[in-house]
C-alpha cells in the first residue's frame, strides 16, 4: 500500500513553535494539511509563524503559553477545541536549559523550572489532550527528547535527566494508550542549528569537533527533525508506538 502524508482535517498543537525545531515542525504539519495551534512564551515570534501559515493558505492559531503552568496548558487545549473542534496531534517541543556545567553545581531553582517545563509540562499537555483524542478515535503524541536523554553528554546532565524522563514517559504512556489508537513516540535530536543550541555550534572549535565525529559530517537543520515529526503525526506510522527515534546524523553510533 502506498502512503501519502496527508493530514487534512487534523488539528495539531505544537509547543515551542516560535522558532527552531518547533517552528519547522509547525510549518511541516501545515504543509501536510493540518490545522495548527501554536504555543510559546514569545508572542511576537509565535504570531509571525501563525501569520506565515495563514498567508500560505493554511490555518493557524497562536496562543502564547507558559508550558510550565498547568492552567495555561488547559487554556491552550481549550482554545484548540473551541477554534477547531478537537485535538488529533500533540507535539511537545518547548524546553529550557538553565544549567550548563557540572551537575553538582546546579541549584534547586534550576531543577524545579526544568522539570516543570521539560517534563511535567509535557505530561500536562498530553493529559489535557487525551479526552479529545479518544472522542475522535485516536491521536498522535510526539515528544521531542534529546540524545542527552540517552547518554551522558558533558556539562548537560541536568538537561539530560529531564529528557531521559521524557523518554521513559513516552514508553509508559504508549503502553497505557495503545488500545485507544493513540501512538506515543519521541524524537531524540542530536546537535541542531537553533538559537537554543547556539552556544555549541557558534563555538567554531567545538562545532568542528562535533562535525568531525558525526558520520553525516554536518550539524542538523530544524527541517531534518520536522520531516520525522510529520511522519510520526501521519497514518504511515500507525503501528509505531513507544519508540524514541534518534536523529543525530549517526553521532551516537560512533564508538567512543
C-alpha positions, 0 to 999 in steps of 0.5 A, spaced: 500 500 500 502 506 498 502 512 503 501 519 502 502 524 508 496 527 508 493 530 514 487 534 512 482 535 517 487 534 523 488 539 528 495 539 531 498 543 537 505 544 537 509 547 543 515 551 542 513 553 535 516 560 535 522 558 532 527 552 531 525 545 531 518 547 533 517 552 528 519 547 522 515 542 525 509 547 525 510 549 518 511 541 516 504 539 519 501 545 515 504 543 509 501 536 510 494 539 511 493 540 518 490 545 522 495 548 527 495 551 534 501 554 536 504 555 543 510 559 546 512 564 551 514 569 545 508 572 542 511 576 537 515 570 534 509 565 535 504 570 531 509 571 525 509 563 524 501 563 525 501 569 520 506 565 515 501 559 515 495 563 514 498 567 508 500 560 505 493 558 505 493 554 511 490 555 518 493 557 524 492 559 531 497 562 536 496 562 543 502 564 547 503 559 553 507 558 559 508 550 558 510 550 565 503 552 568 498 547 568 492 552 567 495 555 561 496 548 558 488 547 559 487 554 556 491 552 550 487 545 549 481 549 550 482 554 545 484 548 540 477 545 541 473 551 541 477 554 534 477 547 531 473 542 534 478 537 537 485 535 538 488 529 533 496 531 534 500 533 540 507 535 539 511 537 545 517 541 543 518 547 548 524 546 553 529 550 557 536 549 559 538 553 565 544 549 567 550 548 563 556 545 567 557 540 572 551 537 575 553 538 582 553 545 581 546 546 579 541 549 584 534 547 586 531 553 582 534 550 576 531 543 577 524 545 579 523 550 572 526 544 568 522 539 570 516 543 570 517 545 563 521 539 560 517 534 563 511 535 567 509 540 562 509 535 557 505 530 561 500 536 562 499 537 555 498 530 553 493 529 559 489 535 557 489 532 550 487 525 551 479 526 552 479 529 545 483 524 542 479 518 544 472 522 542 475 522 535 478 515 535 485 516 536 491 521 536 498 522 535 503 524 541 510 526 539 515 528 544 521 531 542 527 528 547 534 529 546 540 524 545 542 527 552 536 523 554 540 517 552 547 518 554 551 522 558 553 528 554 558 533 558 556 539 562 548 537 560 546 532 565 541 536 568 538 537 561 539 530 560 535 527 566 529 531 564 529 528 557 531 521 559 524 522 563 521 524 557 523 518 554 521 513 559 514 517 559 513 516 552 514 508 553 509 508 559 504 512 556 504 508 549 503 502 553 497 505 557 494 508 550 495 503 545 488 500 545 485 507 544 489 508 537 493 513 540 501 512 538 506 515 543 513 516 540 519 521 541 524 524 537 531 524 540 535 530 536 542 530 536 546 537 535 541 542 531 542 549 528 537 553 533 538 559 537 537 554 543 543 550 541 547 556 539 552 556 544 555 549 541 555 550 534 557 558 534 563 555 538 567 554 531 572 549 535 567 545 538 562 545 532 568 542 528 569 537 533 562 535 533 562 535 525 568 531 525 565 525 529 558 525 526 558 520 520 553 525 516 559 530 517 554 536 518 550 539 524 542 538 523 537 543 520 530 544 524 527 541 517 531 534 518 527 533 525 520 536 522 520 531 516 520 525 522 515 529 526 510 529 520 511 522 519 510 520 526 503 525 526 501 521 519 497 514 518 504 511 515 506 510 522 500 507 525 503 501 528 509 505 531 508 506 538 513 507 544 519 508 540 524 514 541 527 515 534 534 518 534 536 523 529 543 525 530 546 524 523 549 517 526 553 521 532 551 516 537 553 510 533 560 512 533 564 508 538 567 512 543 
